[in-house]
Amino acid sequence: MTSRQRPTTLVLGTSGLGSGDEEAAVDTATALLRSEHFIDTSNIYSGGASERVLGRALSALAPEERAPAAGRILTKVDRDPETGRFDADRVLRSVEESLGRLGVEQVSLLHLHDPYVLTVREALAPGGAVSALVRLREEGVAAAIGIAAGPVPLLQRYVDSDLFDAVLCHNRYTLVDRSAASLFRDASDRGMRVFNAAPFGGDLLARGPRDGARYQYRPASAELLTWTAQAEAVCARHAVTLPAVALSLSLRADTIDGTVVGVSSPGRLDALEQLAATVIPDAVWTELDALGPAPSPIDDSGYGDDE
Ligand SMILES: NC(=O)c1ccc[n+]([C@@H]2O[C@H](COP(=O)([O-])OP(=O)(O)OC[C@H]3O[C@@H](n4cnc5c(N)ncnc54)[C@H](OP(=O)(O)O)[C@@H]3O)[C@@H](O)[C@H]2O)c1
Protein backbone atom coordinates (compact mmCIF):
# COMPACT_ATOMS: atom_id res chain seq x y z
CA MET A 1 0.00 0.00 0.00
CA THR A 2 1.12 3.56 -0.62
CA SER A 3 -0.04 6.83 0.90
CA ARG A 4 -1.39 8.21 -2.38
CA GLN A 5 -4.95 9.51 -2.29
CA ARG A 6 -5.75 9.08 -5.99
CA PRO A 7 -5.26 5.91 -8.01
CA THR A 8 -2.94 6.07 -10.99
CA THR A 9 -5.04 5.77 -14.10
CA LEU A 10 -4.47 5.01 -17.74
CA VAL A 11 -4.90 7.98 -20.04
CA LEU A 12 -5.31 7.26 -23.75
CA GLY A 13 -2.97 9.26 -25.97
CA THR A 14 -4.20 10.36 -29.38
CA SER A 15 -1.24 12.12 -31.00
CA GLY A 16 -1.60 9.90 -34.10
CA LEU A 17 -5.40 9.77 -34.22
CA GLY A 18 -6.86 10.92 -37.54
CA SER A 19 -3.57 10.84 -39.44
CA GLY A 20 -4.86 7.97 -41.62
CA ASP A 21 -8.33 6.89 -42.70
CA GLU A 22 -10.77 9.23 -40.94
CA GLU A 23 -13.71 6.80 -40.68
CA ALA A 24 -11.51 4.17 -38.99
CA ALA A 25 -10.24 6.91 -36.69
CA VAL A 26 -13.82 7.81 -35.71
CA ASP A 27 -14.41 4.13 -34.78
CA THR A 28 -11.26 4.18 -32.66
CA ALA A 29 -12.31 7.47 -31.05
CA THR A 30 -15.73 5.97 -30.21
CA ALA A 31 -14.03 3.03 -28.47
CA LEU A 32 -11.75 5.40 -26.54
CA LEU A 33 -14.66 7.61 -25.47
CA ARG A 34 -16.70 4.60 -24.32
CA SER A 35 -13.78 3.12 -22.38
CA GLU A 36 -14.19 5.48 -19.40
CA HIS A 37 -10.47 6.30 -19.47
CA PHE A 38 -9.32 9.90 -19.78
CA ILE A 39 -8.15 10.91 -23.26
CA ASP A 40 -5.18 13.14 -24.02
CA THR A 41 -5.27 15.21 -27.21
CA SER A 42 -3.98 18.57 -28.41
CA ASN A 43 -4.83 21.32 -30.87
CA ILE A 44 -1.91 20.31 -33.07
CA TYR A 45 -2.20 16.48 -33.07
CA SER A 46 -2.56 15.18 -36.62
CA GLY A 47 -2.95 18.80 -37.74
CA GLY A 48 -6.21 19.13 -35.75
CA ALA A 49 -7.65 15.81 -36.94
CA SER A 50 -7.25 14.19 -33.51
CA GLU A 51 -9.65 16.68 -31.91
CA ARG A 52 -11.94 16.71 -34.98
CA VAL A 53 -12.32 12.93 -34.95
CA LEU A 54 -12.94 12.90 -31.18
CA GLY A 55 -15.60 15.58 -31.73
CA ARG A 56 -17.28 13.53 -34.48
CA ALA A 57 -17.32 10.43 -32.27
CA LEU A 58 -18.57 12.43 -29.29
CA SER A 59 -21.47 13.93 -31.24
CA ALA A 60 -22.62 10.43 -32.28
CA LEU A 61 -22.79 9.11 -28.69
CA ALA A 62 -26.11 8.79 -26.90
CA PRO A 63 -26.88 11.96 -24.89
CA GLU A 64 -26.36 10.19 -21.54
CA GLU A 65 -22.89 8.99 -22.64
CA ARG A 66 -21.84 12.28 -24.20
CA ALA A 67 -21.40 14.61 -21.20
CA PRO A 68 -19.31 12.24 -19.08
CA ALA A 69 -17.20 11.28 -22.11
CA ALA A 70 -16.64 14.96 -22.98
CA GLY A 71 -15.51 15.56 -19.40
CA ARG A 72 -12.76 12.98 -19.83
CA ILE A 73 -11.10 14.75 -22.78
CA LEU A 74 -7.95 16.68 -21.87
CA THR A 75 -6.50 18.97 -24.50
CA LYS A 76 -3.73 21.50 -25.03
CA VAL A 77 -3.15 24.90 -26.57
CA ASP A 78 -0.50 25.09 -29.29
CA ARG A 79 1.50 27.75 -31.08
CA ASP A 80 0.22 28.93 -34.44
CA PRO A 81 1.43 26.17 -36.81
CA GLU A 82 2.28 28.69 -39.55
CA THR A 83 3.74 31.69 -37.75
CA GLY A 84 4.97 30.04 -34.54
CA ARG A 85 3.22 32.80 -32.58
CA PHE A 86 2.39 31.71 -29.03
CA ASP A 87 1.07 34.76 -27.20
CA ALA A 88 -2.17 35.35 -25.29
CA ASP A 89 -4.18 35.91 -28.48
CA ARG A 90 -2.90 32.66 -29.95
CA VAL A 91 -3.84 30.79 -26.75
CA LEU A 92 -7.39 32.13 -27.01
CA ARG A 93 -7.59 31.25 -30.71
CA SER A 94 -6.15 27.79 -30.06
CA VAL A 95 -8.75 26.95 -27.42
CA GLU A 96 -11.51 28.35 -29.62
CA GLU A 97 -10.39 25.97 -32.41
CA SER A 98 -10.28 23.05 -29.97
CA LEU A 99 -13.75 23.71 -28.52
CA GLY A 100 -15.15 24.00 -32.05
CA ARG A 101 -13.63 20.72 -33.21
CA LEU A 102 -14.61 18.84 -30.06
CA GLY A 103 -18.09 20.39 -30.03
CA VAL A 104 -17.86 21.33 -26.33
CA GLU A 105 -18.01 24.58 -24.38
CA GLN A 106 -15.39 23.76 -21.77
CA VAL A 107 -12.66 21.27 -21.03
CA SER A 108 -11.63 19.71 -17.77
CA LEU A 109 -7.91 20.30 -18.35
CA LEU A 110 -6.08 22.58 -20.76
CA HIS A 111 -2.30 22.33 -21.01
CA LEU A 112 0.18 24.81 -22.41
CA HIS A 113 1.84 22.47 -24.94
CA ASP A 114 5.54 22.39 -25.88
CA PRO A 115 6.13 26.14 -25.43
CA TYR A 116 9.65 25.91 -26.89
CA VAL A 117 9.28 29.01 -29.06
CA LEU A 118 8.97 31.09 -25.88
CA THR A 119 11.34 31.75 -23.05
CA VAL A 120 9.78 30.92 -19.68
CA ARG A 121 9.92 34.62 -18.86
CA GLU A 122 7.96 35.50 -22.01
CA ALA A 123 5.37 32.81 -21.33
CA LEU A 124 4.84 33.97 -17.73
CA ALA A 125 4.94 37.72 -18.47
CA PRO A 126 1.80 39.81 -17.93
CA GLY A 127 -0.26 39.53 -21.12
CA GLY A 128 1.64 36.37 -22.13
CA ALA A 129 0.43 32.88 -22.97
CA VAL A 130 0.08 31.74 -19.36
CA SER A 131 -1.99 34.80 -18.39
CA ALA A 132 -4.50 33.79 -21.08
CA LEU A 133 -4.65 30.25 -19.69
CA VAL A 134 -5.25 31.60 -16.19
CA ARG A 135 -8.06 33.76 -17.55
CA LEU A 136 -9.63 30.76 -19.29
CA ARG A 137 -9.63 28.94 -15.95
CA GLU A 138 -11.18 31.94 -14.19
CA GLU A 139 -13.89 32.06 -16.86
CA GLY A 140 -14.59 28.33 -16.48
CA VAL A 141 -13.59 27.48 -20.06
CA ALA A 142 -10.96 25.18 -18.52
CA ALA A 143 -11.60 23.64 -15.12
CA ALA A 144 -7.84 23.25 -14.66
CA ILE A 145 -4.65 24.27 -16.50
CA GLY A 146 -1.40 22.40 -16.99
CA ILE A 147 2.04 22.51 -18.54
CA ALA A 148 2.99 19.71 -20.95
CA ALA A 149 6.44 19.20 -22.47
CA GLY A 150 9.59 17.05 -22.32
CA PRO A 151 12.61 18.72 -20.73
CA VAL A 152 12.52 18.44 -16.94
CA PRO A 153 14.37 21.71 -16.10
CA LEU A 154 11.92 23.63 -18.30
CA LEU A 155 8.90 21.98 -16.69
CA GLN A 156 10.32 22.65 -13.24
CA ARG A 157 10.39 26.39 -13.99
CA TYR A 158 6.69 26.32 -14.88
CA VAL A 159 5.86 24.18 -11.84
CA ASP A 160 7.76 26.65 -9.61
CA SER A 161 5.42 29.41 -10.79
CA ASP A 162 2.61 27.70 -8.84
CA LEU A 163 0.15 28.82 -11.54
CA PHE A 164 -0.64 25.36 -12.88
CA ASP A 165 -2.86 22.56 -11.61
CA ALA A 166 -1.14 19.81 -13.63
CA VAL A 167 2.12 18.82 -15.28
CA LEU A 168 2.76 16.33 -18.10
CA CYS A 169 6.25 15.07 -18.94
CA HIS A 170 7.08 12.47 -21.61
CA ASN A 171 9.77 9.81 -22.03
CA ARG A 172 11.43 10.72 -18.73
CA TYR A 173 9.89 8.25 -16.31
CA THR A 174 10.40 4.90 -17.99
CA LEU A 175 12.56 1.80 -17.68
CA VAL A 176 15.17 3.72 -19.69
CA ASP A 177 15.08 7.16 -18.08
CA ARG A 178 13.93 8.26 -14.64
CA SER A 179 14.95 11.94 -14.85
CA ALA A 180 11.40 13.20 -14.17
CA ALA A 181 11.27 11.51 -10.74
CA SER A 182 12.09 14.62 -8.70
CA LEU A 183 9.81 16.84 -10.82
CA PHE A 184 6.95 14.42 -10.28
CA ARG A 185 7.61 14.26 -6.53
CA ASP A 186 7.72 18.05 -6.26
CA ALA A 187 4.57 18.56 -8.35
CA SER A 188 2.72 15.85 -6.42
CA ASP A 189 3.75 17.44 -3.09
CA ARG A 190 2.34 20.74 -4.37
CA GLY A 191 -0.99 19.01 -4.98
CA MET A 192 -0.68 19.13 -8.77
CA ARG A 193 -1.99 16.35 -11.03
CA VAL A 194 0.95 14.52 -12.58
CA PHE A 195 0.85 12.88 -16.03
CA ASN A 196 3.60 10.59 -17.26
CA ALA A 197 3.39 10.26 -21.06
CA ALA A 198 5.07 7.73 -23.35
CA PRO A 199 5.89 4.94 -20.86
CA PHE A 200 7.07 2.86 -23.85
CA GLY A 201 9.41 5.63 -25.00
CA GLY A 202 7.15 5.88 -28.04
CA ASP A 203 8.31 2.51 -29.41
CA LEU A 204 11.30 0.66 -27.88
CA LEU A 205 9.60 -0.60 -24.73
CA ALA A 206 6.43 -1.63 -26.57
CA ARG A 207 7.96 -3.51 -29.51
CA GLY A 208 11.31 -4.45 -28.00
CA PRO A 209 14.97 -4.01 -28.94
CA ARG A 210 15.07 -4.74 -32.66
CA ASP A 211 16.89 -3.04 -35.55
CA GLY A 212 15.36 0.37 -36.15
CA ALA A 213 13.80 0.62 -32.68
CA ARG A 214 13.30 4.19 -31.46
CA TYR A 215 13.30 5.89 -28.08
CA GLN A 216 11.85 9.38 -27.69
CA TYR A 217 11.20 9.48 -31.45
CA ARG A 218 14.88 8.92 -32.39
CA PRO A 219 16.81 5.76 -33.29
CA ALA A 220 17.96 3.87 -30.19
CA SER A 221 21.74 3.44 -29.82
CA ALA A 222 23.38 0.00 -29.95
CA GLU A 223 24.12 0.34 -26.20
CA LEU A 224 20.49 1.07 -25.45
CA LEU A 225 19.36 -1.90 -27.56
CA THR A 226 21.76 -4.16 -25.64
CA TRP A 227 20.52 -2.90 -22.26
CA THR A 228 16.90 -3.33 -23.36
CA ALA A 229 17.60 -6.89 -24.54
CA GLN A 230 18.93 -7.66 -21.04
CA ALA A 231 15.81 -6.12 -19.48
CA GLU A 232 13.63 -8.15 -21.83
CA ALA A 233 15.46 -11.33 -20.75
CA VAL A 234 14.76 -10.50 -17.09
CA CYS A 235 11.06 -10.12 -17.94
CA ALA A 236 11.01 -13.39 -19.88
CA ARG A 237 12.61 -15.28 -16.96
CA HIS A 238 9.59 -14.27 -14.88
CA ALA A 239 7.02 -14.92 -17.64
CA VAL A 240 6.03 -11.28 -18.08
CA THR A 241 6.55 -9.06 -21.10
CA LEU A 242 8.72 -5.97 -21.47
CA PRO A 243 5.72 -3.68 -22.26
CA ALA A 244 3.80 -4.99 -19.24
CA VAL A 245 6.75 -4.14 -16.99
CA ALA A 246 7.32 -0.78 -18.70
CA LEU A 247 3.69 0.16 -18.14
CA SER A 248 3.65 -1.09 -14.56
CA LEU A 249 6.66 1.08 -13.66
CA SER A 250 4.49 4.13 -14.27
CA LEU A 251 1.19 2.75 -12.99
CA ARG A 252 2.71 1.77 -9.63
CA ALA A 253 4.46 5.14 -9.01
CA ASP A 254 2.93 6.99 -6.08
CA THR A 255 3.64 10.41 -7.61
CA ILE A 256 1.87 9.78 -10.94
CA ASP A 257 -1.87 10.32 -11.40
CA GLY A 258 -2.17 9.45 -15.08
CA THR A 259 -0.03 7.35 -17.42
CA VAL A 260 -0.56 8.53 -20.99
CA VAL A 261 -0.16 5.76 -23.58
CA GLY A 262 -0.57 6.12 -27.34
CA VAL A 263 -3.56 4.08 -28.58
CA SER A 264 -4.14 3.79 -32.31
CA SER A 265 -6.96 1.23 -32.59
CA PRO A 266 -9.65 -0.57 -30.52
CA GLY A 267 -7.40 -3.66 -30.55
CA ARG A 268 -4.55 -1.67 -29.00
CA LEU A 269 -6.92 -0.49 -26.28
CA ASP A 270 -7.82 -4.09 -25.39
CA ALA A 271 -4.12 -5.04 -25.39
CA LEU A 272 -3.31 -2.06 -23.16
CA GLU A 273 -5.95 -3.01 -20.60
CA GLN A 274 -4.54 -6.55 -20.50
CA LEU A 275 -1.01 -5.21 -20.03
CA ALA A 276 -2.22 -2.95 -17.21
CA ALA A 277 -3.76 -5.94 -15.41
CA THR A 278 -0.51 -7.94 -15.45
CA VAL A 279 0.91 -8.68 -12.00
CA ILE A 280 4.67 -8.13 -11.97
CA PRO A 281 6.68 -10.29 -9.53
CA ASP A 282 8.83 -8.24 -7.12
CA ALA A 283 11.92 -10.11 -8.31
CA VAL A 284 11.61 -8.41 -11.71
CA TRP A 285 12.22 -4.99 -10.15
CA THR A 286 15.16 -6.29 -8.14
CA GLU A 287 16.77 -7.87 -11.20
CA LEU A 288 16.16 -4.79 -13.35
CA ASP A 289 17.79 -2.61 -10.67
CA ALA A 290 20.77 -4.96 -10.76
CA LEU A 291 21.28 -4.19 -14.47
CA GLY A 292 22.15 -0.60 -13.52
CA PRO A 293 20.79 2.50 -15.25
CA ALA A 294 20.05 2.26 -18.96
CA PRO A 295 22.16 4.38 -21.33
CA SER A 296 19.43 6.96 -21.77
CA PRO A 297 19.63 9.29 -24.78
CA ILE A 298 17.81 12.07 -22.90
CA ASP A 299 19.90 15.20 -22.43
CA ASP A 300 17.97 18.17 -21.08
CA SER A 301 20.95 20.40 -20.38
CA GLY A 302 20.35 23.92 -21.64
CA TYR A 303 16.61 23.87 -21.00
CA GLY A 304 15.09 26.00 -18.28
CA ASP A 305 17.96 28.52 -18.06
CA ASP A 306 16.79 32.07 -17.61
CA GLU A 307 17.38 33.36 -21.09
N1 LIG B 1 4.48 17.16 -25.11
C1 LIG B 1 3.42 16.41 -24.86
O1 LIG B 1 2.39 16.87 -24.37
C2 LIG B 1 3.43 14.94 -25.23
C3 LIG B 1 4.59 14.35 -25.78
C4 LIG B 1 4.57 13.00 -26.06
C5 LIG B 1 3.42 12.25 -25.85
N2 LIG B 1 2.30 12.86 -25.36
C6 LIG B 1 1.03 12.09 -25.17
O2 LIG B 1 1.35 10.81 -24.72
C7 LIG B 1 0.83 9.84 -25.62
C8 LIG B 1 1.74 8.64 -25.62
O3 LIG B 1 2.98 8.94 -26.24
P1 LIG B 1 3.52 8.08 -27.46
O4 LIG B 1 2.37 7.51 -28.20
O5 LIG B 1 4.48 8.93 -28.17
O6 LIG B 1 4.37 6.95 -26.75
P2 LIG B 1 4.06 5.55 -26.01
O7 LIG B 1 2.73 5.57 -25.39
O8 LIG B 1 5.24 5.28 -25.16
O9 LIG B 1 4.13 4.50 -27.19
C9 LIG B 1 3.10 4.36 -28.12
C10 LIG B 1 3.59 3.40 -29.18
O10 LIG B 1 3.64 2.10 -28.62
C11 LIG B 1 3.02 1.20 -29.51
N3 LIG B 1 2.26 0.21 -28.75
C12 LIG B 1 1.36 0.45 -27.79
N4 LIG B 1 0.89 -0.72 -27.32
C13 LIG B 1 1.51 -1.69 -28.02
C14 LIG B 1 1.43 -3.10 -28.00
N5 LIG B 1 0.60 -3.72 -27.15
N6 LIG B 1 2.21 -3.77 -28.85
C15 LIG B 1 3.04 -3.14 -29.71
N7 LIG B 1 3.13 -1.81 -29.78
C16 LIG B 1 2.37 -1.09 -28.94
C17 LIG B 1 2.06 2.02 -30.33
O11 LIG B 1 2.00 1.39 -31.59
P3 LIG B 1 0.82 1.65 -32.65
O12 LIG B 1 1.01 3.07 -33.11
O13 LIG B 1 1.05 0.62 -33.69
O14 LIG B 1 -0.45 1.46 -31.90
C18 LIG B 1 2.69 3.38 -30.36
O15 LIG B 1 3.49 3.50 -31.53
C19 LIG B 1 0.68 10.58 -26.96
O16 LIG B 1 -0.27 9.99 -27.81
C20 LIG B 1 0.24 11.94 -26.46
O17 LIG B 1 -1.15 11.89 -26.15
C21 LIG B 1 2.29 14.17 -25.03
The ligand as an ORCA input file, in Angstrom:
! r2SCAN-3c Opt
* xyz 0 1
  N       4.482     17.164    -25.109
  C       3.419     16.411    -24.859
  O       2.394     16.873    -24.366
  C       3.435     14.938    -25.226
  C       4.586     14.351    -25.779
  C       4.574     12.995    -26.063
  C       3.421     12.247    -25.847
  N       2.297     12.859    -25.359
  C       1.031     12.094    -25.168
  O       1.347     10.810    -24.716
  C       0.831      9.838    -25.624
  C       1.740      8.644    -25.623
  O       2.975      8.936    -26.241
  P       3.519      8.078    -27.459
  O       2.368      7.512    -28.195
  O       4.477      8.928    -28.175
  O       4.373      6.951    -26.750
  P       4.061      5.553    -26.012
  O       2.731      5.573    -25.395
  O       5.243      5.280    -25.164
  O       4.133      4.495    -27.195
  C       3.102      4.356    -28.119
  C       3.595      3.401    -29.177
  O       3.638      2.096    -28.622
  C       3.017      1.200    -29.509
  N       2.264      0.207    -28.748
  C       1.363      0.446    -27.787
  N       0.893     -0.716    -27.317
  C       1.512     -1.692    -28.019
  C       1.427     -3.096    -28.002
  N       0.601     -3.724    -27.149
  N       2.211     -3.773    -28.854
  C       3.036     -3.136    -29.709
  N       3.129     -1.806    -29.777
  C       2.371     -1.093    -28.941
  C       2.058      2.015    -30.329
  O       1.997      1.392    -31.591
  P       0.816      1.648    -32.647
  O       1.009      3.071    -33.112
  O       1.052      0.625    -33.686
  O      -0.455      1.462    -31.904
  C       2.690      3.383    -30.364
  O       3.493      3.503    -31.532
  C       0.681     10.585    -26.956
  O      -0.273      9.992    -27.808
  C       0.239     11.938    -26.462
  O      -1.150     11.894    -26.152
  C       2.291     14.171    -25.025
*
